[in-house]
Structure formats: C-alpha cells, structure tokens
Amino acid sequence: MARRLIIIAPDRRLKVRSTPVETVDDSVRALLDDMLETMYAEDGIGLAAIQVGVPKRLVVADVHLKDQPPAPIKMINPELLWQGDETLLHEEGCLSLPDQFAEVERPSKARVRYLDETGIQQEREFEGVTAICLQHELDHLEGILFVDHISAVRRSIILRRLQKLKRVEAVGA
Ligand code: NI
C-alpha cells in the first residue's frame, strides 16, 4: 500500500466525469487500498479516485464512530438507485478542499448498487452521515464538489482562498 497525492481544488481534473472500471483486477484492488490508506492518513471519511488523479469510478469511505473498529467501504462503479424524501443539513468538508466547510442539504437515506472488490454486485441502503458521505463521493465521479451545492458567492470565497493557499505553497516550495 502507498499513500497518494491528493489533488487540491480549484483544479480542472476534479471537474472530470470518471469512467467505469471494466475489470476488477489486482490493480483496482491495489488502488482502493492506496485510497483508503491516503484517506485514513488525512483523517478523511471518504475519497474518490479522481481526487488522487485517477478518473475511474472508485470510491472508499469509513464513517465508523471513534470508539468503534474501522469499517472500510470500497465501491467500484457505484450507482445511486434511490434517495429518501427526508433531508439532512450537514457540515461537509473534502480532502480536496482542506480546512473548508459548508452546510449542504442532501437526502438522509440513499440506496447504492456497486461492485465489491471481488467483482460481485452489492446493493445497500445507507443512512445518516454514511449516506451523506457516499452521496458526496458519488458526486466526485460526476466532477461535482460539495461547494457546487452552495451559493455562488460562498463557493467563490472558498475557491479563492484555496487558490491563494496553493500560490503561497508553490512559492514556498
Ligand atoms: Ni470530497
């Protein structure tokens, strides 16, 4: 396993629509493991492959409580089958938008179909923060960031702040 470099917004690559994985093989499994390692190292609860520069439909997540053992989720070609009517307003962040947070409203339940790491089709219903997190990750596969769900004014404030941060880091390097 190896940690990967996370792409920081604003970056064109994060706007790309990811393409389906054709074969679930060792290279896909290795990438999923790298994504999980990267996510844990950065204290994230979810990560999509495009965030490490791979435009494939792969998502990892782990939304376990602090006193519970890890509960990694690995999804290949996930599809949102259904979203509940009730919504939740939740403060979201993203490893591609470090230290930026905003409240986003999303359905509190979601049903997802995906292939697991052995290539077997699974279908699961998620709720609460896990459902929120997975809808956020599935958005990444369409090139959508959580800031695309907030007002244009707030979005541009956040993206400008990140742009400035990147310039400072580029000068410092
Ligand atoms: Ni994200």
Backbone and ligand atoms as CSV (ligand in chain L), in Angstrom:
chain,resi,resn,atom,element,x,y,z
A,1,MET,N,N,0.846,-1.191,0.000
A,1,MET,CA,C,0.000,0.000,0.000
A,1,MET,C,C,0.884,1.245,0.000
A,2,ALA,N,N,0.361,2.281,-0.556
A,2,ALA,CA,C,1.113,3.535,-0.609
A,2,ALA,C,C,0.151,4.708,-0.567
A,3,ARG,N,N,0.615,5.749,0.064
A,3,ARG,CA,C,-0.195,6.960,0.082
A,3,ARG,C,C,-0.068,7.680,-1.243
A,4,ARG,N,N,-1.171,8.261,-1.676
A,4,ARG,CA,C,-1.180,9.012,-2.936
A,4,ARG,C,C,-1.343,10.502,-2.646
A,5,LEU,N,N,-0.933,11.297,-3.619
A,5,LEU,CA,C,-1.068,12.741,-3.502
A,5,LEU,C,C,-2.499,13.152,-3.845
A,6,ILE,N,N,-3.086,13.971,-2.987
A,6,ILE,CA,C,-4.468,14.418,-3.220
A,6,ILE,C,C,-4.478,15.734,-4.004
A,7,ILE,N,N,-5.311,15.771,-5.037
A,7,ILE,CA,C,-5.463,16.990,-5.842
A,7,ILE,C,C,-6.290,18.007,-5.054
A,8,ILE,N,N,-5.778,19.229,-4.994
A,8,ILE,CA,C,-6.474,20.292,-4.260
A,8,ILE,C,C,-7.200,21.217,-5.246
A,9,ALA,N,N,-8.457,21.549,-4.904
A,9,ALA,CA,C,-9.252,22.480,-5.730
A,9,ALA,C,C,-8.707,23.898,-5.561
A,10,PRO,N,N,-8.926,24.793,-6.521
A,10,PRO,CA,C,-9.550,24.518,-7.814
A,10,PRO,C,C,-8.561,23.834,-8.768
A,11,ASP,N,N,-9.046,22.789,-9.420
A,11,ASP,CA,C,-8.208,22.032,-10.351
A,11,ASP,C,C,-9.148,21.382,-11.374
A,12,ARG,N,N,-8.820,21.556,-12.653
A,12,ARG,CA,C,-9.680,21.025,-13.728
A,12,ARG,C,C,-9.942,19.538,-13.618
A,13,ARG,N,N,-8.943,18.805,-13.108
A,13,ARG,CA,C,-9.085,17.350,-13.044
A,13,ARG,C,C,-10.266,16.941,-12.160
A,14,LEU,N,N,-10.568,17.773,-11.147
A,14,LEU,CA,C,-11.687,17.448,-10.242
A,14,LEU,C,C,-13.041,17.637,-10.910
A,15,LYS,N,N,-13.043,18.266,-12.098
A,15,LYS,CA,C,-14.294,18.509,-12.840
A,15,LYS,C,C,-14.591,17.392,-13.837
A,16,VAL,N,N,-13.669,16.470,-13.960
A,16,VAL,CA,C,-13.805,15.403,-14.947
A,16,VAL,C,C,-14.835,14.369,-14.493
A,17,ARG,N,N,-15.607,13.839,-15.472
A,17,ARG,CA,C,-16.522,12.749,-15.168
A,17,ARG,C,C,-15.719,11.447,-15.267
A,18,SER,N,N,-15.704,10.683,-14.198
A,18,SER,CA,C,-14.912,9.454,-14.175
A,18,SER,C,C,-15.588,8.354,-14.994
A,19,THR,N,N,-14.776,7.456,-15.532
A,19,THR,CA,C,-15.305,6.395,-16.394
A,19,THR,C,C,-15.366,5.056,-15.635
A,20,PRO,N,N,-16.284,4.176,-16.047
A,20,PRO,CA,C,-16.435,2.900,-15.331
A,20,PRO,C,C,-15.176,2.031,-15.391
A,21,VAL,N,N,-15.017,1.244,-14.333
A,21,VAL,CA,C,-13.953,0.249,-14.290
A,21,VAL,C,C,-14.453,-0.945,-15.092
A,22,GLU,N,N,-13.607,-1.452,-16.013
A,22,GLU,CA,C,-14.063,-2.566,-16.845
A,22,GLU,C,C,-13.799,-3.921,-16.204
A,23,THR,N,N,-12.631,-4.049,-15.578
A,23,THR,CA,C,-12.276,-5.325,-14.959
A,23,THR,C,C,-11.814,-5.086,-13.533
A,24,VAL,N,N,-12.394,-5.848,-12.605
A,24,VAL,CA,C,-11.970,-5.738,-11.210
A,24,VAL,C,C,-10.769,-6.667,-11.022
A,25,ASP,N,N,-9.580,-6.079,-11.108
A,25,ASP,CA,C,-8.363,-6.892,-11.009
A,25,ASP,C,C,-7.473,-6.388,-9.874
A,26,ASP,N,N,-6.259,-6.954,-9.797
A,26,ASP,CA,C,-5.360,-6.587,-8.696
A,26,ASP,C,C,-4.990,-5.105,-8.706
A,27,SER,N,N,-4.901,-4.513,-9.900
A,27,SER,CA,C,-4.517,-3.096,-9.946
A,27,SER,C,C,-5.631,-2.223,-9.353
A,28,VAL,N,N,-6.882,-2.629,-9.580
A,28,VAL,CA,C,-8.016,-1.902,-8.996
A,28,VAL,C,C,-8.011,-2.071,-7.474
A,29,ARG,N,N,-7.783,-3.315,-7.029
A,29,ARG,CA,C,-7.753,-3.569,-5.577
A,29,ARG,C,C,-6.616,-2.807,-4.906
A,30,ALA,N,N,-5.465,-2.737,-5.583
A,30,ALA,CA,C,-4.320,-2.002,-5.015
A,30,ALA,C,C,-4.640,-0.516,-4.916
A,31,LEU,N,N,-5.309,0.004,-5.938
A,31,LEU,CA,C,-5.673,1.432,-5.920
A,31,LEU,C,C,-6.651,1.716,-4.776
A,32,LEU,N,N,-7.652,0.832,-4.592
A,32,LEU,CA,C,-8.611,1.007,-3.492
A,32,LEU,C,C,-7.885,1.012,-2.145
A,33,ASP,N,N,-6.894,0.124,-1.994
A,33,ASP,CA,C,-6.123,0.086,-0.739
A,33,ASP,C,C,-5.327,1.373,-0.556
A,34,ASP,N,N,-4.727,1.851,-1.637
A,34,ASP,CA,C,-3.973,3.118,-1.567
A,34,ASP,C,C,-4.906,4.272,-1.194
A,35,MET,N,N,-6.097,4.252,-1.771
A,35,MET,CA,C,-7.060,5.330,-1.477
A,35,MET,C,C,-7.449,5.309,-0.003
A,36,LEU,N,N,-7.683,4.107,0.537
A,36,LEU,CA,C,-8.044,4.011,1.954
A,36,LEU,C,C,-6.902,4.484,2.837
A,37,GLU,N,N,-5.690,4.051,2.501
A,37,GLU,CA,C,-4.527,4.460,3.297
A,37,GLU,C,C,-4.380,5.981,3.287
A,38,THR,N,N,-4.570,6.567,2.107
A,38,THR,CA,C,-4.465,8.027,1.959
A,38,THR,C,C,-5.559,8.720,2.768
A,39,MET,N,N,-6.778,8.195,2.673
A,39,MET,CA,C,-7.915,8.782,3.390
A,39,MET,C,C,-7.698,8.731,4.905
A,40,TYR,N,N,-7.260,7.577,5.415
A,40,TYR,CA,C,-7.023,7.452,6.866
A,40,TYR,C,C,-5.901,8.400,7.304
A,41,ALA,N,N,-4.854,8.475,6.493
A,41,ALA,CA,C,-3.706,9.319,6.854
A,41,ALA,C,C,-4.102,10.783,6.933
A,42,GLU,N,N,-5.089,11.173,6.132
A,42,GLU,CA,C,-5.521,12.575,6.097
A,42,GLU,C,C,-6.744,12.814,6.977
A,43,ASP,N,N,-7.139,11.774,7.746
A,43,ASP,CA,C,-8.306,11.903,8.635
A,43,ASP,C,C,-9.600,12.198,7.887
A,44,GLY,N,N,-9.732,11.640,6.694
A,44,GLY,CA,C,-10.960,11.833,5.929
A,44,GLY,C,C,-11.931,10.694,6.187
A,45,ILE,N,N,-13.181,10.877,5.737
A,45,ILE,CA,C,-14.161,9.789,5.875
A,45,ILE,C,C,-14.572,9.233,4.515
A,46,GLY,N,N,-14.070,9.857,3.432
A,46,GLY,CA,C,-14.382,9.349,2.101
A,46,GLY,C,C,-13.389,9.889,1.085
A,47,LEU,N,N,-13.227,9.143,-0.002
A,47,LEU,CA,C,-12.305,9.586,-1.049
A,47,LEU,C,C,-12.710,8.934,-2.373
A,48,ALA,N,N,-12.682,9.716,-3.445
A,48,ALA,CA,C,-12.953,9.187,-4.782
A,48,ALA,C,C,-11.625,9.151,-5.551
A,49,ALA,N,N,-11.520,8.204,-6.507
A,49,ALA,CA,C,-10.246,8.006,-7.214
A,49,ALA,C,C,-9.771,9.268,-7.929
A,50,ILE,N,N,-10.713,10.068,-8.439
A,50,ILE,CA,C,-10.310,11.274,-9.164
A,50,ILE,C,C,-9.516,12.221,-8.261
A,51,GLN,N,N,-9.762,12.138,-6.950
A,51,GLN,CA,C,-9.028,13.008,-6.022
A,51,GLN,C,C,-7.550,12.641,-5.922
A,52,VAL,N,N,-7.202,11.416,-6.341
A,52,VAL,CA,C,-5.780,11.072,-6.428
A,52,VAL,C,C,-5.366,10.986,-7.901
A,53,GLY,N,N,-6.153,11.626,-8.753
A,53,GLY,CA,C,-5.761,11.780,-10.157
A,53,GLY,C,C,-6.145,10.640,-11.079
A,54,VAL,N,N,-6.971,9.695,-10.587
A,54,VAL,CA,C,-7.371,8.565,-11.428
A,54,VAL,C,C,-8.867,8.705,-11.766
A,55,PRO,N,N,-9.193,9.009,-13.033
A,55,PRO,CA,C,-10.594,9.261,-13.394
A,55,PRO,C,C,-11.412,7.987,-13.599
A,56,LYS,N,N,-11.415,7.130,-12.589
A,56,LYS,CA,C,-12.183,5.874,-12.618
A,56,LYS,C,C,-13.236,5.907,-11.526
A,57,ARG,N,N,-14.332,5.141,-11.759
A,57,ARG,CA,C,-15.450,5.200,-10.810
A,57,ARG,C,C,-15.196,4.296,-9.601
A,58,LEU,N,N,-14.377,4.809,-8.691
A,58,LEU,CA,C,-13.998,4.102,-7.468
A,58,LEU,C,C,-14.147,5.041,-6.283
A,59,VAL,N,N,-14.718,4.504,-5.209
A,59,VAL,CA,C,-14.954,5.296,-4.010
A,59,VAL,C,C,-14.591,4.466,-2.781
A,60,VAL,N,N,-13.967,5.099,-1.794
A,60,VAL,CA,C,-13.795,4.456,-0.490
A,60,VAL,C,C,-14.385,5.375,0.577
A,61,ALA,N,N,-14.784,4.765,1.690
A,61,ALA,CA,C,-15.332,5.559,2.795
A,61,ALA,C,C,-15.198,4.756,4.090
A,62,ASP,N,N,-15.216,5.465,5.190
A,62,ASP,CA,C,-15.280,4.832,6.506
A,62,ASP,C,C,-15.836,5.857,7.477
A,63,VAL,N,N,-17.042,5.611,7.928
A,63,VAL,CA,C,-17.743,6.581,8.765
A,63,VAL,C,C,-17.988,5.992,10.163
A,64,HIS,N,N,-17.081,5.117,10.618
A,64,HIS,CA,C,-17.297,4.497,11.935
A,64,HIS,C,C,-17.097,5.522,13.060
A,65,LEU,N,N,-17.773,5.277,14.182
A,65,LEU,CA,C,-17.629,6.155,15.346
A,65,LEU,C,C,-16.258,5.934,15.983
A,66,LYS,N,N,-15.826,6.934,16.724
A,66,LYS,CA,C,-14.471,6.916,17.290
A,66,LYS,C,C,-14.167,5.683,18.140
A,67,ASP,N,N,-15.172,5.216,18.916
A,67,ASP,CA,C,-14.912,4.070,19.791
A,67,ASP,C,C,-15.222,2.727,19.120
A,68,GLN,N,N,-15.496,2.776,17.828
A,68,GLN,CA,C,-15.802,1.544,17.091
A,68,GLN,C,C,-14.615,1.164,16.190
A,69,PRO,N,N,-14.510,-0.131,15.853
A,69,PRO,CA,C,-13.421,-0.542,14.946
A,69,PRO,C,C,-13.651,0.021,13.540
A,70,PRO,N,N,-12.571,0.144,12.745
A,70,PRO,CA,C,-12.719,0.654,11.380
A,70,PRO,C,C,-13.736,-0.156,10.580
A,71,ALA,N,N,-14.453,0.524,9.685
A,71,ALA,CA,C,-15.462,-0.143,8.857
A,71,ALA,C,C,-15.325,0.361,7.424
A,72,PRO,N,N,-14.209,-0.033,6.762
A,72,PRO,CA,C,-13.981,0.491,5.414
A,72,PRO,C,C,-15.021,0.011,4.405
A,73,ILE,N,N,-15.420,0.916,3.532
A,73,ILE,CA,C,-16.329,0.602,2.429
A,73,ILE,C,C,-15.543,0.834,1.137
A,74,LYS,N,N,-15.576,-0.139,0.228
A,74,LYS,CA,C,-14.914,0.028,-1.073
A,74,LYS,C,C,-15.969,-0.191,-2.143
A,75,MET,N,N,-16.093,0.752,-3.059
A,75,MET,CA,C,-17.116,0.639,-4.096
A,75,MET,C,C,-16.520,0.833,-5.478
A,76,ILE,N,N,-16.896,-0.073,-6.375
A,76,ILE,CA,C,-16.491,0.025,-7.777
A,76,ILE,C,C,-17.745,0.274,-8.604
A,77,ASN,N,N,-17.693,1.249,-9.492
A,77,ASN,CA,C,-18.836,1.622,-10.342
A,77,ASN,C,C,-20.141,1.822,-9.548
A,78,PRO,N,N,-20.112,2.575,-8.449
A,78,PRO,CA,C,-21.339,2.755,-7.667
A,78,PRO,C,C,-22.390,3.552,-8.423
A,79,GLU,N,N,-23.660,3.169,-8.207
A,79,GLU,CA,C,-24.793,3.882,-8.820
A,79,GLU,C,C,-25.801,4.183,-7.732
A,80,LEU,N,N,-26.293,5.408,-7.759
A,80,LEU,CA,C,-27.324,5.806,-6.807
A,80,LEU,C,C,-28.661,5.309,-7.338
A,81,LEU,N,N,-29.290,4.359,-6.621
A,81,LEU,CA,C,-30.552,3.784,-7.098
A,81,LEU,C,C,-31.749,4.555,-6.591
A,82,TRP,N,N,-31.613,5.110,-5.390
A,82,TRP,CA,C,-32.759,5.737,-4.728
A,82,TRP,C,C,-32.279,6.682,-3.639
A,83,GLN,N,N,-32.980,7.794,-3.471
A,83,GLN,CA,C,-32.708,8.717,-2.368
A,83,GLN,C,C,-34.008,8.964,-1.628
A,84,GLY,N,N,-33.956,9.011,-0.305
A,84,GLY,CA,C,-35.148,9.248,0.510
A,84,GLY,C,C,-35.667,10.664,0.357
A,85,ASP,N,N,-36.904,10.889,0.825
A,85,ASP,CA,C,-37.508,12.220,0.736
A,85,ASP,C,C,-36.979,13.170,1.804
A,86,GLU,N,N,-36.648,12.603,2.972
A,86,GLU,CA,C,-36.158,13.464,4.050
A,86,GLU,C,C,-34.729,13.890,3.778
A,87,THR,N,N,-34.424,15.110,4.227
A,87,THR,CA,C,-33.068,15.607,4.001
A,87,THR,C,C,-32.383,15.924,5.326
A,88,LEU,N,N,-31.088,16.051,5.235
A,88,LEU,CA,C,-30.259,16.409,6.382
A,88,LEU,C,C,-29.381,17.581,5.975
A,89,LEU,N,N,-29.236,18.536,6.902
A,89,LEU,CA,C,-28.306,19.626,6.671
A,89,LEU,C,C,-27.038,19.265,7.442
A,90,HIS,N,N,-25.949,19.092,6.719
A,90,HIS,CA,C,-24.742,18.594,7.366
A,90,HIS,C,C,-23.543,19.422,6.929
A,91,GLU,N,N,-22.671,19.726,7.872
A,91,GLU,CA,C,-21.467,20.492,7.511
A,91,GLU,C,C,-20.472,19.560,6.837
A,92,GLU,N,N,-20.192,19.844,5.558
A,92,GLU,CA,C,-19.303,18.972,4.798
A,92,GLU,C,C,-17.932,19.603,4.602
A,93,GLY,N,N,-16.965,18.727,4.493
A,93,GLY,CA,C,-15.615,19.124,4.139
A,93,GLY,C,C,-15.165,18.173,3.046
A,94,CYS,N,N,-13.940,18.323,2.580
A,94,CYS,CA,C,-13.435,17.461,1.497
A,94,CYS,C,C,-11.924,17.518,1.521
A,95,LEU,N,N,-11.283,16.363,1.331
A,95,LEU,CA,C,-9.814,16.359,1.363
A,95,LEU,C,C,-9.226,17.187,0.221
A,96,SER,N,N,-10.023,17.444,-0.817
A,96,SER,CA,C,-9.543,18.286,-1.921
A,96,SER,C,C,-9.791,19.774,-1.656
A,97,LEU,N,N,-10.479,20.067,-0.542
A,97,LEU,CA,C,-10.709,21.471,-0.157
A,97,LEU,C,C,-10.327,21.610,1.317
A,98,PRO,N,N,-9.029,21.456,1.622
A,98,PRO,CA,C,-8.601,21.368,3.015
A,98,PRO,C,C,-9.051,22.563,3.849
A,99,ASP,N,N,-9.556,22.247,5.048
A,99,ASP,CA,C,-9.978,23.256,6.043
A,99,ASP,C,C,-11.138,24.132,5.589
A,100,GLN,N,N,-11.876,23.704,4.585
A,100,GLN,CA,C,-13.042,24.470,4.139
A,100,GLN,C,C,-14.297,23.648,4.441
A,101,PHE,N,N,-15.289,24.309,4.987
A,101,PHE,CA,C,-16.511,23.604,5.371
A,101,PHE,C,C,-17.730,24.430,5.001
A,102,ALA,N,N,-18.812,23.736,4.679
A,102,ALA,CA,C,-20.066,24.440,4.409
A,102,ALA,C,C,-21.220,23.477,4.624
A,103,GLU,N,N,-22.353,24.019,5.030
A,103,GLU,CA,C,-23.528,23.185,5.228
A,103,GLU,C,C,-24.169,22.867,3.882
A,104,VAL,N,N,-24.418,21.575,3.670
A,104,VAL,CA,C,-25.047,21.112,2.433
A,104,VAL,C,C,-26.259,20.272,2.821
A,105,GLU,N,N,-27.351,20.447,2.080
A,105,GLU,CA,C,-28.556,19.664,2.344
A,105,GLU,C,C,-28.637,18.514,1.345
A,106,ARG,N,N,-28.773,17.318,1.871
A,106,ARG,CA,C,-28.886,16.133,1.000
A,106,ARG,C,C,-29.908,15.167,1.610
A,107,PRO,N,N,-30.426,14.251,0.786
A,107,PRO,CA,C,-31.308,13.206,1.315
A,107,PRO,C,C,-30.592,12.411,2.413
A,108,SER,N,N,-31.344,12.044,3.463
A,108,SER,CA,C,-30.721,11.362,4.601
A,108,SER,C,C,-30.607,9.854,4.394
A,109,LYS,N,N,-31.244,9.347,3.317
A,109,LYS,CA,C,-31.114,7.923,3.007
A,109,LYS,C,C,-30.811,7.754,1.529
A,110,ALA,N,N,-29.983,6.774,1.239
A,110,ALA,CA,C,-29.647,6.516,-0.164
A,110,ALA,C,C,-29.369,5.031,-0.354
A,111,ARG,N,N,-29.813,4.539,-1.500
A,111,ARG,CA,C,-29.559,3.137,-1.838
A,111,ARG,C,C,-28.558,3.115,-2.991
A,112,VAL,N,N,-27.512,2.322,-2.819
A,112,VAL,CA,C,-26.424,2.307,-3.800
A,112,VAL,C,C,-26.167,0.879,-4.280
A,113,ARG,N,N,-25.985,0.749,-5.596
A,113,ARG,CA,C,-25.574,-0.537,-6.177
A,113,ARG,C,C,-24.133,-0.380,-6.644
A,114,TYR,N,N,-23.306,-1.360,-6.385
A,114,TYR,CA,C,-21.887,-1.256,-6.735
A,114,TYR,C,C,-21.278,-2.652,-6.824
A,115,LEU,N,N,-20.073,-2.708,-7.348
A,115,LEU,CA,C,-19.327,-3.960,-7.327
A,115,LEU,C,C,-18.377,-3.893,-6.144
A,116,ASP,N,N,-18.264,-5.017,-5.411
A,116,ASP,CA,C,-17.278,-5.031,-4.331
A,116,ASP,C,C,-15.914,-5.400,-4.927
A,117,GLU,N,N,-14.909,-5.515,-4.079
A,117,GLU,CA,C,-13.547,-5.695,-4.608
A,117,GLU,C,C,-13.312,-7.087,-5.196
A,118,THR,N,N,-14.314,-7.984,-5.035
A,118,THR,CA,C,-14.175,-9.280,-5.707
A,118,THR,C,C,-14.976,-9.286,-7.018
A,119,GLY,N,N,-15.590,-8.148,-7.334
A,119,GLY,CA,C,-16.337,-8.035,-8.584
A,119,GLY,C,C,-17.781,-8.457,-8.465
A,120,ILE,N,N,-18.236,-8.723,-7.237
A,120,ILE,CA,C,-19.629,-9.153,-7.019
A,120,ILE,C,C,-20.519,-7.936,-6.786
A,121,GLN,N,N,-21.696,-7.959,-7.420
A,121,GLN,CA,C,-22.621,-6.832,-7.285
A,121,GLN,C,C,-23.286,-6.821,-5.908
A,122,GLN,N,N,-23.297,-5.655,-5.306
A,122,GLN,CA,C,-23.913,-5.470,-3.994
A,122,GLN,C,C,-24.925,-4.344,-4.089
A,123,GLU,N,N,-25.900,-4.380,-3.195
A,123,GLU,CA,C,-26.863,-3.298,-3.118
A,123,GLU,C,C,-27.114,-3.039,-1.647
A,124,ARG,N,N,-26.900,-1.790,-1.215
A,124,ARG,CA,C,-27.066,-1.484,0.211
A,124,ARG,C,C,-27.746,-0.148,0.388
A,125,GLU,N,N,-28.521,-0.065,1.474
A,125,GLU,CA,C,-29.131,1.213,1.813
A,125,GLU,C,C,-28.335,1.824,2.958
A,126,PHE,N,N,-28.063,3.109,2.826
A,126,PHE,CA,C,-27.277,3.808,3.842
A,126,PHE,C,C,-28.108,4.950,4.394
A,127,GLU,N,N,-27.780,5.348,5.632
A,127,GLU,CA,C,-28.497,6.498,6.180
A,127,GLU,C,C,-27.560,7.369,6.997
A,128,GLY,N,N,-28.053,8.562,7.322
A,128,GLY,CA,C,-27.284,9.479,8.165
A,128,GLY,C,C,-25.988,9.916,7.495
A,129,VAL,N,N,-24.952,10.052,8.321
A,129,VAL,CA,C,-23.683,10.595,7.822
A,129,VAL,C,C,-23.084,9.695,6.728
A,130,THR,N,N,-23.302,8.387,6.836
A,130,THR,CA,C,-22.766,7.485,5.800
A,130,THR,C,C,-23.432,7.776,4.453
A,131,ALA,N,N,-24.759,7.976,4.482
A,131,ALA,CA,C,-25.478,8.295,3.237
A,131,ALA,C,C,-25.003,9.630,2.667
A,132,ILE,N,N,-24.809,10.606,3.549
A,132,ILE,CA,C,-24.337,11.930,3.133
A,132,ILE,C,C,-22.957,11.811,2.486
A,133,CYS,N,N,-22.079,11.092,3.193
A,133,CYS,CA,C,-20.699,10.916,2.730
A,133,CYS,C,C,-20.681,10.241,1.357
A,134,LEU,N,N,-21.463,9.173,1.187
A,134,LEU,CA,C,-21.431,8.456,-0.088
A,134,LEU,C,C,-22.010,9.295,-1.223
A,135,GLN,N,N,-23.036,10.094,-0.941
A,135,GLN,CA,C,-23.576,10.970,-1.997
A,135,GLN,C,C,-22.532,12.016,-2.395
A,136,HIS,N,N,-21.774,12.507,-1.409
A,136,HIS,CA,C,-20.667,13.437,-1.682
A,136,HIS,C,C,-19.618,12.758,-2.578
A,137,GLU,N,N,-19.278,11.511,-2.249
A,137,GLU,CA,C,-18.250,10.796,-3.041
A,137,GLU,C,C,-18.758,10.488,-4.447
A,138,LEU,N,N,-20.029,10.091,-4.556
A,138,LEU,CA,C,-20.575,9.796,-5.881
A,138,LEU,C,C,-20.617,11.058,-6.749
A,139,ASP,N,N,-20.829,12.206,-6.114
A,139,ASP,CA,C,-20.747,13.480,-6.834
A,139,ASP,C,C,-19.378,13.658,-7.494
A,140,HIS,N,N,-18.320,13.285,-6.754
A,140,HIS,CA,C,-16.958,13.432,-7.304
A,140,HIS,C,C,-16.828,12.702,-8.648
A,141,LEU,N,N,-17.529,11.572,-8.780
A,141,LEU,CA,C,-17.433,10.785,-10.015
A,141,LEU,C,C,-18.043,11.531,-11.201
A,142,GLU,N,N,-18.896,12.528,-10.885
A,142,GLU,CA,C,-19.509,13.358,-11.936
A,142,GLU,C,C,-18.803,14.706,-12.058
A,143,GLY,N,N,-17.716,14.864,-11.329
A,143,GLY,CA,C,-16.998,16.142,-11.384
A,143,GLY,C,C,-17.640,17.234,-10.550
A,144,ILE,N,N,-18.435,16.820,-9.557
A,144,ILE,CA,C,-19.152,17.785,-8.711
A,144,ILE,C,C,-18.522,17.809,-7.318
A,145,LEU,N,N,-18.299,19.025,-6.812
A,145,LEU,CA,C,-17.740,19.197,-5.468
A,145,LEU,C,C,-18.841,19.691,-4.529
A,146,PHE,N,N,-18.619,19.541,-3.213
A,146,PHE,CA,C,-19.683,19.975,-2.284
A,146,PHE,C,C,-19.964,21.468,-2.422
A,147,VAL,N,N,-18.945,22.243,-2.810
A,147,VAL,CA,C,-19.183,23.689,-2.964
A,147,VAL,C,C,-20.091,24.000,-4.162
A,148,ASP,N,N,-20.303,23.016,-5.045
A,148,ASP,CA,C,-21.246,23.226,-6.147
A,148,ASP,C,C,-22.696,23.198,-5.648
A,149,HIS,N,N,-22.887,22.801,-4.387
A,149,HIS,CA,C,-24.235,22.769,-3.811
A,149,HIS,C,C,-24.546,24.012,-2.976
A,150,ILE,N,N,-23.589,24.930,-2.862
A,150,ILE,CA,C,-23.826,26.132,-2.045
A,150,ILE,C,C,-23.898,27.360,-2.954
A,151,SER,N,N,-24.125,28.522,-2.362
A,151,SER,CA,C,-24.301,29.717,-3.186
A,151,SER,C,C,-23.002,30.049,-3.931
A,152,ALA,N,N,-23.179,30.686,-5.087
A,152,ALA,CA,C,-22.021,31.034,-5.924
A,152,ALA,C,C,-21.057,31.952,-5.170
A,153,VAL,N,N,-21.612,32.798,-4.328
A,153,VAL,CA,C,-20.766,33.733,-3.571
A,153,VAL,C,C,-19.879,32.977,-2.586
A,154,ARG,N,N,-20.507,32.083,-1.812
A,154,ARG,CA,C,-19.731,31.310,-0.835
A,154,ARG,C,C,-18.721,30.396,-1.539
A,155,ARG,N,N,-19.150,29.843,-2.680
A,155,ARG,CA,C,-18.249,28.961,-3.433
A,155,ARG,C,C,-17.002,29.712,-3.879
A,156,SER,N,N,-17.207,30.912,-4.409
A,156,SER,CA,C,-16.047,31.633,-4.931
A,156,SER,C,C,-15.135,32.095,-3.793
A,157,ILE,N,N,-15.706,32.377,-2.635
A,157,ILE,CA,C,-14.859,32.747,-1.486
A,157,ILE,C,C,-13.951,31.564,-1.131
A,158,ILE,N,N,-14.550,30.372,-1.044
A,158,ILE,CA,C,-13.778,29.182,-0.673
A,158,ILE,C,C,-12.720,28.856,-1.732
A,159,LEU,N,N,-13.102,28.903,-3.000
A,159,LEU,CA,C,-12.153,28.530,-4.060
A,159,LEU,C,C,-11.014,29.548,-4.173
A,160,ARG,N,N,-11.345,30.821,-3.952
A,160,ARG,CA,C,-10.280,31.839,-3.993
A,160,ARG,C,C,-9.297,31.649,-2.849
A,161,ARG,N,N,-9.846,31.291,-1.690
A,161,ARG,CA,C,-8.995,31.042,-0.522
A,161,ARG,C,C,-8.018,29.893,-0.812
A,162,LEU,N,N,-8.529,28.829,-1.453
A,162,LEU,CA,C,-7.686,27.678,-1.773
A,162,LEU,C,C,-6.653,28.031,-2.836
A,163,GLN,N,N,-7.076,28.827,-3.820
A,163,GLN,CA,C,-6.168,29.251,-4.881
A,163,GLN,C,C,-4.990,30.023,-4.275
A,164,LYS,N,N,-5.320,30.877,-3.334
A,164,LYS,CA,C,-4.299,31.695,-2.679
A,164,LYS,C,C,-3.338,30.798,-1.897
A,165,LEU,N,N,-3.919,29.832,-1.191
A,165,LEU,CA,C,-3.125,28.882,-0.418
A,165,LEU,C,C,-2.151,28.126,-1.322
A,166,LYS,N,N,-2.630,27.742,-2.511
A,166,LYS,CA,C,-1.775,26.994,-3.445
A,166,LYS,C,C,-0.630,27.864,-3.945
A,167,ARG,N,N,-0.930,29.149,-4.194
A,167,ARG,CA,C,0.129,30.061,-4.656
A,167,ARG,C,C,1.208,30.217,-3.589
A,168,VAL,N,N,0.766,30.369,-2.333
A,168,VAL,CA,C,1.710,30.523,-1.224
A,168,VAL,C,C,2.600,29.282,-1.126
A,169,GLU,N,N,1.968,28.089,-1.252
A,169,GLU,CA,C,2.733,26.848,-1.153
A,169,GLU,C,C,3.690,26.676,-2.319
A,170,ALA,N,N,3.269,27.115,-3.514
A,170,ALA,CA,C,4.136,26.991,-4.691
A,170,ALA,C,C,5.375,27.879,-4.533
A,171,VAL,N,N,5.198,29.052,-3.965
A,171,VAL,CA,C,6.319,29.965,-3.747
A,171,VAL,C,C,7.247,29.393,-2.678
A,172,GLY,N,N,6.645,28.828,-1.652
A,172,GLY,CA,C,7.424,28.279,-0.543
A,172,GLY,C,C,8.228,27.039,-0.899
A,173,ALA,N,N,7.781,26.296,-1.932
A,173,ALA,CA,C,8.428,25.025,-2.263
A,173,ALA,C,C,9.769,25.201,-2.961
L,1,NI,NI,NI,-14.740,15.187,-1.320
